[in-house]
Amino acid sequence: MTPEEYIHDRLDDQITWYDQKSAWNQKWFKRFRVVEILFSTTIPFLVSQVTEDTTILKSIVGGMGVCVAVLSGLITLYKFHENWIEYRTTAETLKHEKYLYLTTVTPYDRDSPFQELVNRVESLISRENTTWACTIKPKEKEKDKV
């Protein structure tokens, strides 16, 4: 594989993937948080308007409270914020490596710059798998103790 093929087929592809995943997670994180904030700030106002003959308003307030809890749970479960930051960081780091390589500056100003690029890029890409494995193994050990 030539350096040009690697940059086009692997590096640029990964930059695009991380960029798109970052944007997707950012979009959903912000949408859910905006709705969560709107509902949670509206609830106290609506509660102040509740009287004994406003049962529909009580149901609305209760439903909004449930929505706030569900949205908060979804944000935590799917880790939109963490993924947004992690994917953005990885995309920007990959871009940084690409431009260092293309401009032949340190660490790409020595012998075998292409091999150095491949090693560094593949290390960055596989970092998430390593992190995932490290977080799963302690949970499995705890499970085995029970």
N, C-alpha and C positions, 0 to 999 in steps of 0.2 A: 504494500500500500504506500502510495506516495504521500508526502506531507500535504499536498493540496487535496487529495482524496480524503485523507483523515480529517482535515479541517472542515471540509464540506460535508462529508457523510457522517462524521461522528461529533465533532466539536460544535459546529453550527447547529446540528440537529438537537444536541443536548441543551445548548443555550436557548433555542426556541422552545423546547419542551419545558424547561424550568421557568422561563419567562411566562409562558402561557399558564402554567399551573400556579405560579405566584399571583398572576392577575386574577385568575378564577377564584382562588382562596381569598384574596383581598376583597373582591366584589361580594362574595357571600358573607364574609365576616362583617363587612360594613353594613350590608343590608340587614342582617339579623340583629346587629347591635343597634341600629337606628330604630327598628321596630321595638326592640326590647326597651330602649330608653323612652320612646314615645309612650308605650303602654305603662311602664313603671312610673312615669311622671304624671300621667293622666289619672291613674288609679286614686291617688289621694284627693284630687279635685272631685272626682265622681263620688267618692265615699262621702264627701262633705255635702253632697246634694241628695243623698239617700234619705228618704222618709219611709214611713211604714207602708205607704200606698205606692211605692215605686219598686215593685218586685222585679220588673224587667231590668231596671238599672242595677239591682243587686246581681242579677244573672250576668249582665254585661261586665261588671267589675270582677266577678268571680272568673268569668271566661278570660278576661284580660290577665288576671293573676296567673291562671294556668298557662296562658301563652308565654308570659315572661319566664316562667319556670322551664317550659319546654324549649324556648329559644336559648336560654342559658345552658341547658343540658346539651343541646345540639352543638353549640359553639365549643363547649368543652369536649364533647365526644369526638367530633370530627376535626378538632384542632385547627380550625381555619386560620387563626392568627399565627400560631406557631409555624404552620406550613407556609403561609404567605411569607413570613420572614426568612425561613430556612431556604425556600425555593428562590427567593429574590437574592439572598446572599450567595447561593451557589451559582446562579446565572451571572451575577456580577463578577464573581471570582473567576469563572470560566472565561468571561470576556476579557478580564484583566490578563489572564494567562495567554490568551490568543494574541493580544496586542503586544505583550512583552516578547512573545515569540516572533511575531511579524516584524518587529522593530529591532530584533536581535540584541536585546539588552539583557542584563543579568536576570536570570540564570541561563539564558539562551545564547550567550556570547562565547560559549566554550565549545569543546568537541561534542559531537552528537547532540545538537540542540533538539532535533526531532524526537529522539528517544526520550530526552528529558521532558518534552512537552507531553508525550504519550503517558509517561509515568505519572506526571503531576495531574493531568486531566483525569486519567482513570482512577487515581487515588481520590480525587475530589468526588467523582461520580459514585464510587463505591462506599464513600464515607457514610451515607445514609443507611446502607445495608448493615454496616458494622454497628452503627448507633442503634438500629432496630434490634439486632441480635443481642446487644448488651442490655437493652431494656427488657427483653423477653426472658432471658435466662434467669435473672433474679426472681421473677414471678414464678417460673417453673420450679425453682428450688423451694420457694415458700409453699407452693402447692404440694410438693412431695413430702414436706414436713408434716402436713396435716393428716 
